[in-house]
């Protein structure tokens, strides 16, 4: 049998790396100041709220699964998708 926790651990590690990249890109944008920095700060907060509310909705409706590994894997997938989208968007500018 395959151990699901190995894949989960790898995805958690990748999420950490991707999140660190986004933090760096966002920091550069915020340090530059101006209207773009204010927009990014507001966007960051609203995206975080939206991501957690979506995840809570999935948890309540059973969308995350019913086993601990399934919940962990789907939670990481949810956040990695959001972080990757931010990374691509911030790297463009």
mmCIF file as gemmi writes it, N, C-alpha and C atoms, coordinates in Angstrom:
data_model
loop_
_atom_site.group_PDB
_atom_site.id
_atom_site.type_symbol
_atom_site.label_atom_id
_atom_site.label_alt_id
_atom_site.label_comp_id
_atom_site.label_asym_id
_atom_site.label_entity_id
_atom_site.label_seq_id
_atom_site.pdbx_PDB_ins_code
_atom_site.Cartn_x
_atom_site.Cartn_y
_atom_site.Cartn_z
_atom_site.occupancy
_atom_site.B_iso_or_equiv
_atom_site.pdbx_formal_charge
_atom_site.auth_seq_id
_atom_site.auth_asym_id
_atom_site.pdbx_PDB_model_num
ATOM 1 N N . UNK Axp A 1 ? 0.832 -1.191 0 1 0 ? 1 A 1
ATOM 2 C CA . UNK Axp A 1 ? 0 0 0 1 0 ? 1 A 1
ATOM 3 C C . UNK Axp A 1 ? 0.873 1.251 0 1 0 ? 1 A 1
ATOM 4 N N . UNK Axp A 2 ? 0.396 2.262 -0.667 1 0 ? 2 A 1
ATOM 5 C CA . UNK Axp A 2 ? 1.101 3.528 -0.72 1 0 ? 2 A 1
ATOM 6 C C . UNK Axp A 2 ? 0.74 4.369 0.493 1 0 ? 2 A 1
ATOM 7 N N . UNK Axp A 3 ? 1.73 5.032 1.05 1 0 ? 3 A 1
ATOM 8 C CA . UNK Axp A 3 ? 1.505 5.883 2.213 1 0 ? 3 A 1
ATOM 9 C C . UNK Axp A 3 ? 1.05 7.265 1.74 1 0 ? 3 A 1
ATOM 10 N N . UNK Axp A 4 ? -0.206 7.668 2.031 1 0 ? 4 A 1
ATOM 11 C CA . UNK Axp A 4 ? -0.694 8.961 1.55 1 0 ? 4 A 1
ATOM 12 C C . UNK Axp A 4 ? 0.032 10.142 2.191 1 0 ? 4 A 1
ATOM 13 N N . UNK Axp A 5 ? 0.639 9.924 3.329 1 0 ? 5 A 1
ATOM 14 C CA . UNK Axp A 5 ? 1.287 11.026 4.039 1 0 ? 5 A 1
ATOM 15 C C . UNK Axp A 5 ? 2.562 11.501 3.354 1 0 ? 5 A 1
ATOM 16 N N . UNK Axp A 6 ? 3.173 10.666 2.544 1 0 ? 6 A 1
ATOM 17 C CA . UNK Axp A 6 ? 4.364 11.105 1.806 1 0 ? 6 A 1
ATOM 18 C C . UNK Axp A 6 ? 3.98 12.178 0.788 1 0 ? 6 A 1
ATOM 19 N N . UNK Axp A 7 ? 2.902 11.95 0.073 1 0 ? 7 A 1
ATOM 20 C CA . UNK Axp A 7 ? 2.416 12.926 -0.896 1 0 ? 7 A 1
ATOM 21 C C . UNK Axp A 7 ? 1.949 14.201 -0.19 1 0 ? 7 A 1
ATOM 22 N N . UNK Axp A 8 ? 1.287 14.051 0.925 1 0 ? 8 A 1
ATOM 23 C CA . UNK Axp A 8 ? 0.815 15.208 1.7 1 0 ? 8 A 1
ATOM 24 C C . UNK Axp A 8 ? 2 16.024 2.204 1 0 ? 8 A 1
ATOM 25 N N . UNK Axp A 9 ? 3.022 15.342 2.68 1 0 ? 9 A 1
ATOM 26 C CA . UNK Axp A 9 ? 4.211 16.043 3.175 1 0 ? 9 A 1
ATOM 27 C C . UNK Axp A 9 ? 4.892 16.812 2.042 1 0 ? 9 A 1
ATOM 28 N N . UNK Axp A 10 ? 4.978 16.191 0.865 1 0 ? 10 A 1
ATOM 29 C CA . UNK Axp A 10 ? 5.585 16.867 -0.278 1 0 ? 10 A 1
ATOM 30 C C . UNK Axp A 10 ? 4.768 18.099 -0.663 1 0 ? 10 A 1
ATOM 31 N N . UNK Axp A 11 ? 3.438 17.974 -0.701 1 0 ? 11 A 1
ATOM 32 C CA . UNK Axp A 11 ? 2.586 19.108 -1.039 1 0 ? 11 A 1
ATOM 33 C C . UNK Axp A 11 ? 2.685 20.218 0.007 1 0 ? 11 A 1
ATOM 34 N N . UNK Axp A 12 ? 2.815 19.863 1.265 1 0 ? 12 A 1
ATOM 35 C CA . UNK Axp A 12 ? 2.986 20.876 2.311 1 0 ? 12 A 1
ATOM 36 C C . UNK Axp A 12 ? 4.313 21.605 2.134 1 0 ? 12 A 1
ATOM 37 N N . UNK Axp A 13 ? 5.337 20.861 1.798 1 0 ? 13 A 1
ATOM 38 C CA . UNK Axp A 13 ? 6.66 21.458 1.555 1 0 ? 13 A 1
ATOM 39 C C . UNK Axp A 13 ? 6.6 22.409 0.365 1 0 ? 13 A 1
ATOM 40 N N . UNK Axp A 14 ? 5.956 21.977 -0.715 1 0 ? 14 A 1
ATOM 41 C CA . UNK Axp A 14 ? 5.823 22.821 -1.902 1 0 ? 14 A 1
ATOM 42 C C . UNK Axp A 14 ? 4.992 24.067 -1.611 1 0 ? 14 A 1
ATOM 43 N N . UNK Axp A 15 ? 3.948 23.919 -0.814 1 0 ? 15 A 1
ATOM 44 C CA . UNK Axp A 15 ? 3.148 25.078 -0.422 1 0 ? 15 A 1
ATOM 45 C C . UNK Axp A 15 ? 4.009 26.087 0.327 1 0 ? 15 A 1
ATOM 46 N N . UNK Axp A 16 ? 4.868 25.618 1.188 1 0 ? 16 A 1
ATOM 47 C CA . UNK Axp A 16 ? 5.759 26.51 1.919 1 0 ? 16 A 1
ATOM 48 C C . UNK Axp A 16 ? 6.696 27.275 0.998 1 0 ? 16 A 1
ATOM 49 N N . UNK Axp A 17 ? 7.256 26.586 0.025 1 0 ? 17 A 1
ATOM 50 C CA . UNK Axp A 17 ? 8.151 27.243 -0.929 1 0 ? 17 A 1
ATOM 51 C C . UNK Axp A 17 ? 7.386 28.259 -1.769 1 0 ? 17 A 1
ATOM 52 N N . UNK Axp A 18 ? 6.231 27.859 -2.279 1 0 ? 18 A 1
ATOM 53 C CA . UNK Axp A 18 ? 5.424 28.756 -3.106 1 0 ? 18 A 1
ATOM 54 C C . UNK Axp A 18 ? 4.955 29.962 -2.3 1 0 ? 18 A 1
ATOM 55 N N . UNK Axp A 19 ? 4.559 29.745 -1.054 1 0 ? 19 A 1
ATOM 56 C CA . UNK Axp A 19 ? 4.099 30.85 -0.205 1 0 ? 19 A 1
ATOM 57 C C . UNK Axp A 19 ? 5.243 31.821 0.072 1 0 ? 19 A 1
ATOM 58 N N . UNK Axp A 20 ? 6.434 31.305 0.288 1 0 ? 20 A 1
ATOM 59 C CA . UNK Axp A 20 ? 7.589 32.18 0.518 1 0 ? 20 A 1
ATOM 60 C C . UNK Axp A 20 ? 7.861 33.054 -0.702 1 0 ? 20 A 1
ATOM 61 N N . UNK Axp A 21 ? 7.69 32.491 -1.878 1 0 ? 21 A 1
ATOM 62 C CA . UNK Axp A 21 ? 7.862 33.26 -3.115 1 0 ? 21 A 1
ATOM 63 C C . UNK Axp A 21 ? 6.834 34.376 -3.198 1 0 ? 21 A 1
ATOM 64 N N . UNK Axp A 22 ? 5.587 34.055 -2.911 1 0 ? 22 A 1
ATOM 65 C CA . UNK Axp A 22 ? 4.525 35.061 -2.955 1 0 ? 22 A 1
ATOM 66 C C . UNK Axp A 22 ? 4.775 36.144 -1.901 1 0 ? 22 A 1
ATOM 67 N N . UNK Axp A 23 ? 5.221 35.756 -0.73 1 0 ? 23 A 1
ATOM 68 C CA . UNK Axp A 23 ? 5.52 36.743 0.314 1 0 ? 23 A 1
ATOM 69 C C . UNK Axp A 23 ? 6.591 37.711 -0.177 1 0 ? 23 A 1
ATOM 70 N N . UNK Axp A 24 ? 7.631 37.184 -0.797 1 0 ? 24 A 1
ATOM 71 C CA . UNK Axp A 24 ? 8.686 38.034 -1.322 1 0 ? 24 A 1
ATOM 72 C C . UNK Axp A 24 ? 8.191 38.979 -2.398 1 0 ? 24 A 1
ATOM 73 N N . UNK Axp A 25 ? 7.402 38.453 -3.337 1 0 ? 25 A 1
ATOM 74 C CA . UNK Axp A 25 ? 6.871 39.285 -4.418 1 0 ? 25 A 1
ATOM 75 C C . UNK Axp A 25 ? 5.929 40.357 -3.89 1 0 ? 25 A 1
ATOM 76 N N . UNK Axp A 26 ? 5.106 39.973 -2.927 1 0 ? 26 A 1
ATOM 77 C CA . UNK Axp A 26 ? 4.175 40.946 -2.345 1 0 ? 26 A 1
ATOM 78 C C . UNK Axp A 26 ? 4.921 42.006 -1.543 1 0 ? 26 A 1
ATOM 79 N N . UNK Axp A 27 ? 5.956 41.603 -0.839 1 0 ? 27 A 1
ATOM 80 C CA . UNK Axp A 27 ? 6.74 42.561 -0.064 1 0 ? 27 A 1
ATOM 81 C C . UNK Axp A 27 ? 7.346 43.615 -0.975 1 0 ? 27 A 1
ATOM 82 N N . UNK Axp A 28 ? 7.886 43.177 -2.106 1 0 ? 28 A 1
ATOM 83 C CA . UNK Axp A 28 ? 8.446 44.131 -3.062 1 0 ? 28 A 1
ATOM 84 C C . UNK Axp A 28 ? 7.389 45.127 -3.542 1 0 ? 28 A 1
ATOM 85 N N . UNK Axp A 29 ? 6.21 44.614 -3.802 1 0 ? 29 A 1
ATOM 86 C CA . UNK Axp A 29 ? 5.133 45.484 -4.277 1 0 ? 29 A 1
ATOM 87 C C . UNK Axp A 29 ? 4.689 46.448 -3.182 1 0 ? 29 A 1
ATOM 88 N N . UNK Axp A 30 ? 4.577 45.972 -1.951 1 0 ? 30 A 1
ATOM 89 C CA . UNK Axp A 30 ? 4.137 46.827 -0.847 1 0 ? 30 A 1
ATOM 90 C C . UNK Axp A 30 ? 5.185 47.878 -0.501 1 0 ? 30 A 1
ATOM 91 N N . UNK Axp A 31 ? 6.45 47.508 -0.572 1 0 ? 31 A 1
ATOM 92 C CA . UNK Axp A 31 ? 7.53 48.452 -0.264 1 0 ? 31 A 1
ATOM 93 C C . UNK Axp A 31 ? 7.562 49.59 -1.283 1 0 ? 31 A 1
ATOM 94 N N . UNK Axp A 32 ? 7.194 49.303 -2.522 1 0 ? 32 A 1
ATOM 95 C CA . UNK Axp A 32 ? 7.187 50.333 -3.564 1 0 ? 32 A 1
ATOM 96 C C . UNK Axp A 32 ? 6.16 51.417 -3.264 1 0 ? 32 A 1
ATOM 97 N N . UNK Axp A 33 ? 5.121 51.056 -2.504 1 0 ? 33 A 1
ATOM 98 C CA . UNK Axp A 33 ? 4.115 52.039 -2.118 1 0 ? 33 A 1
ATOM 99 C C . UNK Axp A 33 ? 3.194 52.425 -3.256 1 0 ? 33 A 1
ATOM 100 N N . UNK Axp A 34 ? 2.402 53.438 -2.998 1 0 ? 34 A 1
ATOM 101 C CA . UNK Axp A 34 ? 1.493 53.951 -4.013 1 0 ? 34 A 1
ATOM 102 C C . UNK Axp A 34 ? 0.176 53.201 -4.062 1 0 ? 34 A 1
ATOM 103 N N . UNK Axp A 35 ? -0.591 53.529 -5.09 1 0 ? 35 A 1
ATOM 104 C CA . UNK Axp A 35 ? -1.917 52.942 -5.263 1 0 ? 35 A 1
ATOM 105 C C . UNK Axp A 35 ? -1.851 51.436 -5.487 1 0 ? 35 A 1
ATOM 106 N N . UNK Axp A 36 ? -0.816 50.982 -6.217 1 0 ? 36 A 1
ATOM 107 C CA . UNK Axp A 36 ? -0.676 49.541 -6.48 1 0 ? 36 A 1
ATOM 108 C C . UNK Axp A 36 ? -0.453 48.771 -5.18 1 0 ? 36 A 1
ATOM 109 N N . UNK Axp A 37 ? 0.306 49.35 -4.262 1 0 ? 37 A 1
ATOM 110 C CA . UNK Axp A 37 ? 0.563 48.693 -2.975 1 0 ? 37 A 1
ATOM 111 C C . UNK Axp A 37 ? -0.716 48.622 -2.142 1 0 ? 37 A 1
ATOM 112 N N . UNK Axp A 38 ? -1.482 49.696 -2.163 1 0 ? 38 A 1
ATOM 113 C CA . UNK Axp A 38 ? -2.733 49.701 -1.405 1 0 ? 38 A 1
ATOM 114 C C . UNK Axp A 38 ? -3.718 48.672 -1.975 1 0 ? 38 A 1
ATOM 115 N N . UNK Axp A 39 ? -3.799 48.622 -3.287 1 0 ? 39 A 1
ATOM 116 C CA . UNK Axp A 39 ? -4.667 47.64 -3.936 1 0 ? 39 A 1
ATOM 117 C C . UNK Axp A 39 ? -4.228 46.223 -3.595 1 0 ? 39 A 1
ATOM 118 N N . UNK Axp A 40 ? -2.918 45.976 -3.614 1 0 ? 40 A 1
ATOM 119 C CA . UNK Axp A 40 ? -2.391 44.64 -3.299 1 0 ? 40 A 1
ATOM 120 C C . UNK Axp A 40 ? -2.685 44.256 -1.854 1 0 ? 40 A 1
ATOM 121 N N . UNK Axp A 41 ? -2.546 45.203 -0.939 1 0 ? 41 A 1
ATOM 122 C CA . UNK Axp A 41 ? -2.817 44.922 0.471 1 0 ? 41 A 1
ATOM 123 C C . UNK Axp A 41 ? -4.284 44.558 0.674 1 0 ? 41 A 1
ATOM 124 N N . UNK Axp A 42 ? -5.164 45.301 0.044 1 0 ? 42 A 1
ATOM 125 C CA . UNK Axp A 42 ? -6.596 44.991 0.155 1 0 ? 42 A 1
ATOM 126 C C . UNK Axp A 42 ? -6.904 43.643 -0.488 1 0 ? 42 A 1
ATOM 127 N N . UNK Axp A 43 ? -6.309 43.398 -1.631 1 0 ? 43 A 1
ATOM 128 C CA . UNK Axp A 43 ? -6.532 42.137 -2.326 1 0 ? 43 A 1
ATOM 129 C C . UNK Axp A 43 ? -6.051 40.956 -1.483 1 0 ? 43 A 1
ATOM 130 N N . UNK Axp A 44 ? -4.894 41.115 -0.856 1 0 ? 44 A 1
ATOM 131 C CA . UNK Axp A 44 ? -4.323 40.05 -0.039 1 0 ? 44 A 1
ATOM 132 C C . UNK Axp A 44 ? -5.294 39.655 1.073 1 0 ? 44 A 1
ATOM 133 N N . UNK Axp A 45 ? -5.848 40.638 1.766 1 0 ? 45 A 1
ATOM 134 C CA . UNK Axp A 45 ? -6.759 40.354 2.877 1 0 ? 45 A 1
ATOM 135 C C . UNK Axp A 45 ? -8.043 39.713 2.353 1 0 ? 45 A 1
ATOM 136 N N . UNK Axp A 46 ? -8.61 40.26 1.288 1 0 ? 46 A 1
ATOM 137 C CA . UNK Axp A 46 ? -9.865 39.706 0.774 1 0 ? 46 A 1
ATOM 138 C C . UNK Axp A 46 ? -9.665 38.285 0.236 1 0 ? 46 A 1
ATOM 139 N N . UNK Axp A 47 ? -8.524 38.018 -0.407 1 0 ? 47 A 1
ATOM 140 C CA . UNK Axp A 47 ? -8.254 36.663 -0.909 1 0 ? 47 A 1
ATOM 141 C C . UNK Axp A 47 ? -8.12 35.659 0.227 1 0 ? 47 A 1
ATOM 142 N N . UNK Axp A 48 ? -7.477 36.076 1.3 1 0 ? 48 A 1
ATOM 143 C CA . UNK Axp A 48 ? -7.319 35.169 2.439 1 0 ? 48 A 1
ATOM 144 C C . UNK Axp A 48 ? -8.681 34.843 3.053 1 0 ? 48 A 1
ATOM 145 N N . UNK Axp A 49 ? -9.517 35.863 3.203 1 0 ? 49 A 1
ATOM 146 C CA . UNK Axp A 49 ? -10.857 35.637 3.743 1 0 ? 49 A 1
ATOM 147 C C . UNK Axp A 49 ? -11.669 34.722 2.838 1 0 ? 49 A 1
ATOM 148 N N . UNK Axp A 50 ? -11.622 34.975 1.542 1 0 ? 50 A 1
ATOM 149 C CA . UNK Axp A 50 ? -12.361 34.155 0.591 1 0 ? 50 A 1
ATOM 150 C C . UNK Axp A 50 ? -11.882 32.705 0.61 1 0 ? 50 A 1
ATOM 151 N N . UNK Axp A 51 ? -10.572 32.513 0.667 1 0 ? 51 A 1
ATOM 152 C CA . UNK Axp A 51 ? -10.015 31.151 0.657 1 0 ? 51 A 1
ATOM 153 C C . UNK Axp A 51 ? -10.454 30.36 1.887 1 0 ? 51 A 1
ATOM 154 N N . UNK Axp A 52 ? -10.42 31.002 3.043 1 0 ? 52 A 1
ATOM 155 C CA . UNK Axp A 52 ? -10.794 30.275 4.263 1 0 ? 52 A 1
ATOM 156 C C . UNK Axp A 52 ? -12.295 30.013 4.309 1 0 ? 52 A 1
ATOM 157 N N . UNK Axp A 53 ? -13.106 30.951 3.841 1 0 ? 53 A 1
ATOM 158 C CA . UNK Axp A 53 ? -14.552 30.725 3.829 1 0 ? 53 A 1
ATOM 159 C C . UNK Axp A 53 ? -14.933 29.626 2.84 1 0 ? 53 A 1
ATOM 160 N N . UNK Axp A 54 ? -14.273 29.588 1.71 1 0 ? 54 A 1
ATOM 161 C CA . UNK Axp A 54 ? -14.522 28.521 0.735 1 0 ? 54 A 1
ATOM 162 C C . UNK Axp A 54 ? -14.148 27.173 1.329 1 0 ? 54 A 1
ATOM 163 N N . UNK Axp A 55 ? -13.01 27.12 1.994 1 0 ? 55 A 1
ATOM 164 C CA . UNK Axp A 55 ? -12.564 25.866 2.609 1 0 ? 55 A 1
ATOM 165 C C . UNK Axp A 55 ? -13.523 25.42 3.706 1 0 ? 55 A 1
ATOM 166 N N . UNK Axp A 56 ? -14.012 26.357 4.51 1 0 ? 56 A 1
ATOM 167 C CA . UNK Axp A 56 ? -14.986 26.012 5.551 1 0 ? 56 A 1
ATOM 168 C C . UNK Axp A 56 ? -16.263 25.457 4.94 1 0 ? 56 A 1
ATOM 169 N N . UNK Axp A 57 ? -16.699 26.065 3.838 1 0 ? 57 A 1
ATOM 170 C CA . UNK Axp A 57 ? -17.888 25.555 3.151 1 0 ? 57 A 1
ATOM 171 C C . UNK Axp A 57 ? -17.683 24.135 2.652 1 0 ? 57 A 1
ATOM 172 N N . UNK Axp A 58 ? -16.499 23.884 2.123 1 0 ? 58 A 1
ATOM 173 C CA . UNK Axp A 58 ? -16.187 22.529 1.657 1 0 ? 58 A 1
ATOM 174 C C . UNK Axp A 58 ? -16.19 21.547 2.826 1 0 ? 58 A 1
ATOM 175 N N . UNK Axp A 59 ? -15.67 21.978 3.96 1 0 ? 59 A 1
ATOM 176 C CA . UNK Axp A 59 ? -15.614 21.095 5.13 1 0 ? 59 A 1
ATOM 177 C C . UNK Axp A 59 ? -17.011 20.755 5.626 1 0 ? 59 A 1
ATOM 178 N N . UNK Axp A 60 ? -17.88 21.739 5.662 1 0 ? 60 A 1
ATOM 179 C CA . UNK Axp A 60 ? -19.241 21.539 6.175 1 0 ? 60 A 1
ATOM 180 C C . UNK Axp A 60 ? -20.05 20.631 5.261 1 0 ? 60 A 1
ATOM 181 N N . UNK Axp A 61 ? -19.829 20.736 3.965 1 0 ? 61 A 1
ATOM 182 C CA . UNK Axp A 61 ? -20.615 19.94 3.013 1 0 ? 61 A 1
ATOM 183 C C . UNK Axp A 61 ? -19.98 18.589 2.683 1 0 ? 61 A 1
ATOM 184 N N . UNK Axp A 62 ? -18.835 18.291 3.274 1 0 ? 62 A 1
ATOM 185 C CA . UNK Axp A 62 ? -18.168 17.019 3.004 1 0 ? 62 A 1
ATOM 186 C C . UNK Axp A 62 ? -17.287 17.056 1.774 1 0 ? 62 A 1
ATOM 187 N N . UNK Axp A 63 ? -17.061 18.232 1.234 1 0 ? 63 A 1
ATOM 188 C CA . UNK Axp A 63 ? -16.258 18.364 0.031 1 0 ? 63 A 1
ATOM 189 C C . UNK Axp A 63 ? -14.785 18.071 0.218 1 0 ? 63 A 1
ATOM 190 N N . UNK Axp A 64 ? -14.347 18 1.468 1 0 ? 64 A 1
ATOM 191 C CA . UNK Axp A 64 ? -12.942 17.693 1.735 1 0 ? 64 A 1
ATOM 192 C C . UNK Axp A 64 ? -12.71 16.205 1.947 1 0 ? 64 A 1
ATOM 193 N N . UNK Axp A 65 ? -13.766 15.436 1.99 1 0 ? 65 A 1
ATOM 194 C CA . UNK Axp A 65 ? -13.63 14.006 2.237 1 0 ? 65 A 1
ATOM 195 C C . UNK Axp A 65 ? -13.923 13.684 3.689 1 0 ? 65 A 1
ATOM 196 N N . UNK Axp A 66 ? -13.734 12.432 4.028 1 0 ? 66 A 1
ATOM 197 C CA . UNK Axp A 66 ? -14.105 11.988 5.367 1 0 ? 66 A 1
ATOM 198 C C . UNK Axp A 66 ? -12.992 11.268 6.105 1 0 ? 66 A 1
ATOM 199 N N . UNK Axp A 67 ? -11.808 11.245 5.518 1 0 ? 67 A 1
ATOM 200 C CA . UNK Axp A 67 ? -10.667 10.668 6.213 1 0 ? 67 A 1
ATOM 201 C C . UNK Axp A 67 ? -9.651 11.781 6.444 1 0 ? 67 A 1
ATOM 202 N N . UNK Axp A 68 ? -8.817 11.616 7.428 1 0 ? 68 A 1
ATOM 203 C CA . UNK Axp A 68 ? -7.813 12.64 7.734 1 0 ? 68 A 1
ATOM 204 C C . UNK Axp A 68 ? -6.871 12.879 6.552 1 0 ? 68 A 1
ATOM 205 N N . UNK Axp A 69 ? -6.355 11.844 5.904 1 0 ? 69 A 1
ATOM 206 C CA . UNK Axp A 69 ? -5.487 12.107 4.754 1 0 ? 69 A 1
ATOM 207 C C . UNK Axp A 69 ? -6.211 12.84 3.619 1 0 ? 69 A 1
ATOM 208 N N . UNK Axp A 70 ? -7.465 12.508 3.374 1 0 ? 70 A 1
ATOM 209 C CA . UNK Axp A 70 ? -8.217 13.174 2.313 1 0 ? 70 A 1
ATOM 210 C C . UNK Axp A 70 ? -8.411 14.65 2.628 1 0 ? 70 A 1
ATOM 211 N N . UNK Axp A 71 ? -8.768 14.952 3.861 1 0 ? 71 A 1
ATOM 212 C CA . UNK Axp A 71 ? -8.965 16.347 4.266 1 0 ? 71 A 1
ATOM 213 C C . UNK Axp A 71 ? -7.653 17.124 4.141 1 0 ? 71 A 1
ATOM 214 N N . UNK Axp A 72 ? -6.571 16.531 4.605 1 0 ? 72 A 1
ATOM 215 C CA . UNK Axp A 72 ? -5.266 17.195 4.524 1 0 ? 72 A 1
ATOM 216 C C . UNK Axp A 72 ? -4.869 17.441 3.07 1 0 ? 72 A 1
ATOM 217 N N . UNK Axp A 73 ? -5.038 16.443 2.23 1 0 ? 73 A 1
ATOM 218 C CA . UNK Axp A 73 ? -4.644 16.562 0.819 1 0 ? 73 A 1
ATOM 219 C C . UNK Axp A 73 ? -5.482 17.617 0.105 1 0 ? 73 A 1
ATOM 220 N N . UNK Axp A 74 ? -6.777 17.602 0.308 1 0 ? 74 A 1
ATOM 221 C CA . UNK Axp A 74 ? -7.642 18.565 -0.374 1 0 ? 74 A 1
ATOM 222 C C . UNK Axp A 74 ? -7.44 19.978 0.157 1 0 ? 74 A 1
ATOM 223 N N . UNK Axp A 75 ? -7.138 20.112 1.431 1 0 ? 75 A 1
ATOM 224 C CA . UNK Axp A 75 ? -6.849 21.433 1.993 1 0 ? 75 A 1
ATOM 225 C C . UNK Axp A 75 ? -5.581 22.002 1.376 1 0 ? 75 A 1
ATOM 226 N N . UNK Axp A 76 ? -4.546 21.19 1.278 1 0 ? 76 A 1
ATOM 227 C CA . UNK Axp A 76 ? -3.299 21.645 0.661 1 0 ? 76 A 1
ATOM 228 C C . UNK Axp A 76 ? -3.501 21.986 -0.809 1 0 ? 76 A 1
ATOM 229 N N . UNK Axp A 77 ? -4.268 21.18 -1.513 1 0 ? 77 A 1
ATOM 230 C CA . UNK Axp A 77 ? -4.545 21.452 -2.918 1 0 ? 77 A 1
ATOM 231 C C . UNK Axp A 77 ? -5.272 22.78 -3.073 1 0 ? 77 A 1
ATOM 232 N N . UNK Axp A 78 ? -6.231 23.026 -2.208 1 0 ? 78 A 1
ATOM 233 C CA . UNK Axp A 78 ? -6.994 24.28 -2.236 1 0 ? 78 A 1
ATOM 234 C C . UNK Axp A 78 ? -6.068 25.481 -2.068 1 0 ? 78 A 1
ATOM 235 N N . UNK Axp A 79 ? -5.221 25.449 -1.057 1 0 ? 79 A 1
ATOM 236 C CA . UNK Axp A 79 ? -4.339 26.587 -0.812 1 0 ? 79 A 1
ATOM 237 C C . UNK Axp A 79 ? -3.226 26.701 -1.848 1 0 ? 79 A 1
ATOM 238 N N . UNK Axp A 80 ? -2.707 25.577 -2.319 1 0 ? 80 A 1
ATOM 239 C CA . UNK Axp A 80 ? -1.655 25.643 -3.346 1 0 ? 80 A 1
ATOM 240 C C . UNK Axp A 80 ? -2.18 26.275 -4.625 1 0 ? 80 A 1
ATOM 241 N N . UNK Axp A 81 ? -3.412 25.98 -4.981 1 0 ? 81 A 1
ATOM 242 C CA . UNK Axp A 81 ? -4.005 26.571 -6.184 1 0 ? 81 A 1
ATOM 243 C C . UNK Axp A 81 ? -4.066 28.094 -6.044 1 0 ? 81 A 1
ATOM 244 N N . UNK Axp A 82 ? -4.471 28.568 -4.886 1 0 ? 82 A 1
ATOM 245 C CA . UNK Axp A 82 ? -4.561 30.015 -4.643 1 0 ? 82 A 1
ATOM 246 C C . UNK Axp A 82 ? -3.172 30.658 -4.651 1 0 ? 82 A 1
ATOM 247 N N . UNK Axp A 83 ? -2.222 30.019 -4.014 1 0 ? 83 A 1
ATOM 248 C CA . UNK Axp A 83 ? -0.867 30.569 -3.922 1 0 ? 83 A 1
ATOM 249 C C . UNK Axp A 83 ? -0.209 30.597 -5.302 1 0 ? 83 A 1
ATOM 250 N N . UNK Axp A 84 ? -0.377 29.538 -6.082 1 0 ? 84 A 1
ATOM 251 C CA . UNK Axp A 84 ? 0.199 29.514 -7.433 1 0 ? 84 A 1
ATOM 252 C C . UNK Axp A 84 ? -0.39 30.617 -8.31 1 0 ? 84 A 1
ATOM 253 N N . UNK Axp A 85 ? -1.686 30.852 -8.187 1 0 ? 85 A 1
ATOM 254 C CA . UNK Axp A 85 ? -2.317 31.916 -8.974 1 0 ? 85 A 1
ATOM 255 C C . UNK Axp A 85 ? -1.715 33.271 -8.599 1 0 ? 85 A 1
ATOM 256 N N . UNK Axp A 86 ? -1.499 33.496 -7.314 1 0 ? 86 A 1
ATOM 257 C CA . UNK Axp A 86 ? -0.881 34.744 -6.874 1 0 ? 86 A 1
ATOM 258 C C . UNK Axp A 86 ? 0.554 34.847 -7.36 1 0 ? 86 A 1
ATOM 259 N N . UNK Axp A 87 ? 1.264 33.763 -7.328 1 0 ? 87 A 1
ATOM 260 C CA . UNK Axp A 87 ? 2.65 33.767 -7.782 1 0 ? 87 A 1
ATOM 261 C C . UNK Axp A 87 ? 2.742 34.146 -9.252 1 0 ? 87 A 1
ATOM 262 N N . UNK Axp A 88 ? 1.897 33.543 -10.076 1 0 ? 88 A 1
ATOM 263 C CA . UNK Axp A 88 ? 1.886 33.868 -11.504 1 0 ? 88 A 1
ATOM 264 C C . UNK Axp A 88 ? 1.502 35.333 -11.724 1 0 ? 88 A 1
ATOM 265 N N . UNK Axp A 89 ? 0.495 35.797 -11.019 1 0 ? 89 A 1
ATOM 266 C CA . UNK Axp A 89 ? 0.039 37.17 -11.201 1 0 ? 89 A 1
ATOM 267 C C . UNK Axp A 89 ? 1.104 38.164 -10.768 1 0 ? 89 A 1
ATOM 268 N N . UNK Axp A 90 ? 1.722 37.936 -9.636 1 0 ? 90 A 1
ATOM 269 C CA . UNK Axp A 90 ? 2.715 38.886 -9.125 1 0 ? 90 A 1
ATOM 270 C C . UNK Axp A 90 ? 4.023 38.857 -9.921 1 0 ? 90 A 1
ATOM 271 N N . UNK Axp A 91 ? 4.352 37.724 -10.5 1 0 ? 91 A 1
ATOM 272 C CA . UNK Axp A 91 ? 5.586 37.612 -11.265 1 0 ? 91 A 1
ATOM 273 C C . UNK Axp A 91 ? 5.507 38.335 -12.605 1 0 ? 91 A 1
ATOM 274 N N . UNK Axp A 92 ? 4.3 38.561 -13.093 1 0 ? 92 A 1
ATOM 275 C CA . UNK Axp A 92 ? 4.101 39.244 -14.37 1 0 ? 92 A 1
ATOM 276 C C . UNK Axp A 92 ? 4.549 40.697 -14.314 1 0 ? 92 A 1
ATOM 277 N N . UNK Axp A 93 ? 4.42 41.295 -13.153 1 0 ? 93 A 1
ATOM 278 C CA . UNK Axp A 93 ? 4.639 42.741 -13.067 1 0 ? 93 A 1
ATOM 279 C C . UNK Axp A 93 ? 6.014 43.063 -12.592 1 0 ? 93 A 1
